[in-house]
Amino acid sequence: MLPREELLKGVENRDSVARVIDQAEQAIKTWEVVLTDFLSPPELAEIQRVFNRLTEVQLAAWGGYPQAERQRIAIARSELPLDQSQVSLVAVEIAGNFLFDTASHRDFLGAMLGTGIVREKTGDIIVLGERGAQAIVAPELVEFLSISLKQVRSVPVKTQQIEVTELKVREPKKKELTTVEASLRLDAIASAGFGMSRSKMVDFIDAGDVRVNWKEVTQASSQLKSGDLIAIRSKGRLEVGEIAVTKKDRYRVQLTRYI
């Protein structure tokens, strides 16, 4: 048995992590690969942190394409071969003429959930503008969606399975910048990277809207390091790159902002 209470100590997404611990114990007992539902980035990051301590099991996460936010995890005993090809998922196309009634990500997700499916069975949704959208889902949903998903907003749609290789994934827009700061405090680096005042950034941090490596951080003085990912609700993401110390003992920080 896995050290359940020790693993759950201090976790934010307790229910999700507990469920994956149950699935990991199932994988250990049965010698089979066990799949989770789709998980959000904070859940994924926390589960991977927790399971990094274990030697009994291994994880493989995949969401259909490299930048996918929502992903499923395959869990197996450490003795078994495991890779992302064992993460079962499919892509569907939701095709319609949205030229005169533009639909957003929220519209497509709402229409899908309106058929009665649950969020945990759906991955990312890629909006294609006037042509509709593509979505990644659990394989067992394909037939149901093809029958049940017939309209998004006022637009009739046809839903059918496509190859995952047909996904029209756009490379994220990014902006490279450099800042020189007296410290590696979260409020200093993030305010420079997101182009806002330090006081405004502190407001975001105090409100619980800022995550570092998908974990909520409410201390403006938290110290950052190379490789950290800062996310602010509705503002995008910022990756901390190389950090160098200047002759005046300040920090020159390379940043990448994803818009």
C-alpha positions in Angstrom: 0.0 0.0 0.0 1.1 3.5 -0.7 1.7 6.0 2.2 -1.6 7.7 1.5 -1.8 10.2 4.3 1.8 11.2 3.9 1.3 11.8 0.2 -1.8 13.9 0.8 -0.2 16.1 3.4 -0.4 19.8 2.3 -1.8 19.1 -1.2 -4.3 21.6 -2.7 -6.2 19.3 -5.0 -6.8 16.7 -2.3 -9.8 14.9 -4.0 -8.0 14.6 -7.4 -4.7 13.4 -5.8 -6.5 10.9 -3.6 -8.3 9.5 -6.6 -5.0 9.0 -8.5 -3.5 7.3 -5.4 -6.4 4.8 -5.5 -5.7 4.2 -9.2 -2.0 3.8 -8.6 -2.7 1.2 -6.0 -5.0 -0.6 -8.5 -2.1 -0.5 -11.1 0.3 -2.0 -8.5 -2.1 -4.8 -7.6 -3.3 -5.7 -11.1 0.0 -5.2 -13.1 -2.2 -3.3 -15.6 -1.9 0.3 -17.0 -4.6 2.4 -15.3 -5.8 5.7 -16.9 -7.0 8.8 -15.1 -9.6 11.2 -16.5 -8.4 14.5 -18.0 -6.7 16.7 -15.4 -6.2 20.5 -15.2 -2.7 21.9 -15.2 -2.7 22.5 -11.4 -3.9 19.0 -10.8 -1.3 17.6 -13.2 1.6 19.5 -11.6 0.6 18.5 -8.0 0.1 14.8 -8.9 3.5 14.7 -10.6 5.2 16.4 -7.6 3.6 13.9 -5.2 4.4 10.8 -7.3 8.0 11.9 -7.9 8.7 10.6 -4.4 7.6 7.1 -5.2 9.6 4.2 -6.8 6.7 1.7 -7.0 4.9 3.4 -9.9 5.5 5.5 -12.9 3.4 8.0 -14.8 3.0 9.1 -18.4 0.9 12.2 -19.2 -0.5 13.1 -22.6 -3.1 15.5 -23.9 -3.0 14.9 -27.7 -0.2 17.4 -28.5 2.9 18.8 -26.7 1.4 22.0 -25.4 -2.0 20.5 -24.3 -3.1 21.9 -21.0 -5.6 19.2 -20.0 -4.0 15.8 -20.0 -4.7 12.2 -18.9 -2.2 10.2 -17.0 -1.3 6.5 -17.5 -0.1 4.8 -14.3 1.8 1.5 -14.2 4.2 -0.4 -12.0 7.7 0.8 -12.4 8.7 -2.6 -13.8 6.4 -2.3 -16.9 7.1 -0.4 -20.1 5.1 2.8 -20.3 4.9 5.8 -22.7 2.4 8.4 -23.8 1.1 6.1 -26.6 -0.7 4.2 -23.9 -2.8 7.3 -22.9 -6.1 6.7 -24.6 -7.7 9.7 -26.2 -9.3 10.8 -29.5 -9.9 14.0 -31.4 -13.3 15.1 -32.7 -14.2 17.9 -35.2 -17.2 20.2 -34.4 -17.9 21.6 -37.8 -20.3 24.4 -38.7 -20.5 27.8 -40.3 -19.8 30.4 -37.5 -19.2 33.3 -39.9 -22.2 35.3 -38.6 -22.4 33.9 -35.1 -18.9 33.6 -33.7 -18.4 31.0 -30.9 -15.8 31.0 -28.2 -14.1 28.3 -26.2 -16.7 28.7 -23.5 -19.5 28.3 -26.1 -18.1 25.0 -27.4 -17.4 23.6 -23.9 -20.9 24.7 -22.8 -22.5 22.9 -25.7 -20.5 19.7 -25.1 -21.3 19.7 -21.3 -25.0 20.5 -22.2 -25.2 17.0 -23.8 -24.7 15.5 -20.3 -21.0 14.6 -20.4 -18.7 15.6 -17.6 -15.7 18.0 -17.8 -13.3 15.2 -16.7 -13.9 13.3 -19.9 -12.8 16.3 -22.1 -9.4 17.6 -22.9 -8.4 20.8 -24.7 -10.7 22.5 -27.2 -9.1 24.3 -30.2 -11.3 27.0 -31.7 -11.0 27.4 -35.5 -12.9 30.6 -35.9 -15.7 30.5 -38.5 -15.2 26.8 -39.2 -15.9 25.5 -35.7 -13.6 23.7 -33.4 -11.7 20.6 -32.6 -11.8 18.8 -29.2 -9.9 16.1 -27.5 -12.0 13.6 -25.5 -12.1 10.2 -24.0 -12.7 7.5 -26.7 -16.0 6.4 -25.2 -17.5 9.8 -25.9 -17.1 9.8 -29.7 -20.3 8.1 -30.7 -22.4 9.9 -28.1 -21.2 13.3 -29.2 -21.7 12.5 -32.9 -25.4 11.8 -32.0 -26.0 14.4 -29.3 -23.9 17.5 -30.2 -25.9 19.1 -33.0 -25.8 22.9 -32.2 -23.4 25.5 -30.7 -25.0 28.8 -30.1 -27.4 29.2 -33.0 -25.2 27.2 -35.5 -26.0 23.6 -36.5 -22.9 21.5 -36.2 -21.7 18.0 -37.3 -19.5 16.2 -34.9 -17.2 13.4 -36.0 -13.9 11.8 -35.1 -10.7 12.9 -36.8 -7.1 11.7 -36.5 -5.1 13.4 -33.7 -2.6 14.3 -36.3 -5.2 16.5 -37.9 -5.4 18.9 -34.9 -4.7 22.4 -36.0 -2.6 23.5 -33.1 -1.2 27.0 -33.2 2.2 27.8 -31.7 1.6 30.1 -28.7 2.5 33.7 -29.2 5.5 34.6 -27.0 7.6 37.6 -26.2 11.2 37.4 -25.0 12.4 40.1 -22.5 15.1 40.8 -20.0 14.8 42.5 -16.7 17.4 43.5 -14.1 16.1 43.4 -10.5 17.5 43.8 -7.0 15.9 40.5 -5.9 14.2 37.4 -7.3 10.9 38.2 -5.5 7.8 37.1 -7.2 6.2 40.6 -7.2 9.4 42.1 -8.8 9.9 39.6 -11.5 6.2 39.1 -12.4 5.5 42.8 -12.6 8.4 43.3 -15.0 7.3 40.3 -17.1 3.6 41.2 -17.3 4.3 44.9 -17.7 2.4 46.2 -14.8 3.1 48.1 -11.6 4.4 46.2 -8.6 1.5 47.3 -6.5 -1.0 45.9 -9.0 0.9 42.6 -9.1 0.7 42.5 -5.3 -3.0 42.9 -5.6 -3.2 39.9 -7.9 -1.0 37.8 -5.5 -3.1 38.8 -2.5 -6.3 37.9 -4.4 -5.0 34.3 -5.0 -4.9 34.9 -8.8 -1.2 34.0 -9.2 0.3 30.5 -9.4 3.9 29.4 -9.6 4.3 26.0 -11.2 0.5 25.8 -11.0 0.6 26.1 -7.2 -1.2 29.1 -5.7 1.2 31.6 -4.1 0.0 34.4 -1.8 3.4 35.7 -0.6 4.8 38.6 -2.8 8.2 37.9 -1.3 8.3 34.3 -2.6 11.7 33.6 -4.3 11.8 32.5 -7.9 14.3 30.3 -9.8 15.2 29.5 -13.3 12.5 27.2 -14.9 9.6 28.5 -12.8 6.3 29.2 -14.6 4.1 32.0 -13.4 0.5 32.1 -14.4 -2.0 34.8 -13.7 -5.7 34.3 -14.4 -6.7 36.0 -17.7 -3.2 37.4 -18.1 -1.3 34.5 -19.5 2.0 32.9 -18.4 5.5 33.9 -17.8 8.5 31.5 -17.8 11.7 32.4 -15.9 14.7 31.6 -18.0 18.4 32.1 -17.3 19.4 34.1 -14.2 22.8 35.9 -14.0 24.3 38.1 -11.3 25.6 41.5 -12.5 28.7 43.3 -11.3 26.5 45.4 -9.1 25.0 42.3 -7.4 21.7 42.6 -9.2 19.9 39.8 -11.0 19.6 39.8 -14.8 16.6 37.6 -15.6 15.6 36.3 -19.0 11.8 35.9 -19.3 9.4 34.5 -21.9 5.9 35.7 -21.8 3.2 33.5 -23.4 0.2 35.6 -24.6 
